[in-house]
Amino acid sequence: MPYLAGVLDQVQIADGFPILDEHFQTSVPGLFITGFAATRDFGPFFGFVRGSTAAAEIIARRLVESGADGRDLAAQRSGSHAASTM
């Protein structure tokens, strides 16, 4: 996936799956992953389309709580990348 070049290297992986926090966020701030890739941390329900509504609600709640919008997430991602390369 060319649009994720340079980002995927920063995602922490365990057993071939991204490590996610309780909001589906990866080790890259602002990068959330759902679906089959989330099943290691969230269980098989979230690997199915039926789980997408619940996952979306969890992610949306996190974004609202943090006051994040697209610009905030991009800034967090840039800052995180800069901090991780020091």
N, C-alpha and C positions, 0 to 999 in steps of 0.2 A: 504494500500500500504506500505509494509515493507520498501521499499527504501526511503520513505519519513518520516519514524519514527523520531520524534524529530524536524522535520522541520515544519510540519503542525501546530503544537502548536504555532508557531511564526507568522503565517500568520494572519493578521488582517481580520476579517470577518464582513460583514454588510448584514443583511437580508438573511443569508445563502450563500452569495457569497463572494469571496475574494475581498478585496479592491485593485484596480489596479491603477497605475499611468498612464500617457498618453502614456507610452510605453509598456503596458501590464505587467509591473513588479509589483510583490506583495510587501508587507512590508519586505520580505526577499530578500536582494540584490542578484541579479542573478537568481531569480526564476520568470519566466514569465509564465503566464497562458493565454491560448486562448480558443476558442470554446464557448460552452454554458456557461461555468463558467465566461466568460468575458462579457456576455450580460448586466449585471447590469450597468456596467460602459461604455460600448461601443455600446450598442444597439443590436437589434435582428439580424442584418446582420452578425455580427461576430459569431453568434451561428450556422451558416451554413458552410458547406465545402467551399462554394464560398467565404466566408470571410477570409479563411485561408491564401490566397496569400497576401491580404492587411495586415493582422496581421503579417505575416512573414516579410514583407518589413519594417513595423514599428519597429519590434524587431531588425532586422538586422541593420537598420539605427542607432538605439540606441547603439548597440554593437560596431559598427564602430566608432561612435562619441566618445564613452568612451574609445576606444582602448582596449576593453575587449577581452580576449580569455578565454578558459575554465579554465586555471590556475588562471587568474585574478578573475573570478567569484567565484571560490572556496575559494580564499583568502578573498574576500569581505564577503562571506557567513560566514566563520569562524570568521572573525573579528567582524561582526555584532552580531553573536551569543554571542561572549565573551562580547561585550559591553552591550548587552541586559540583560545579567545575573548579571551584577554588580549592 
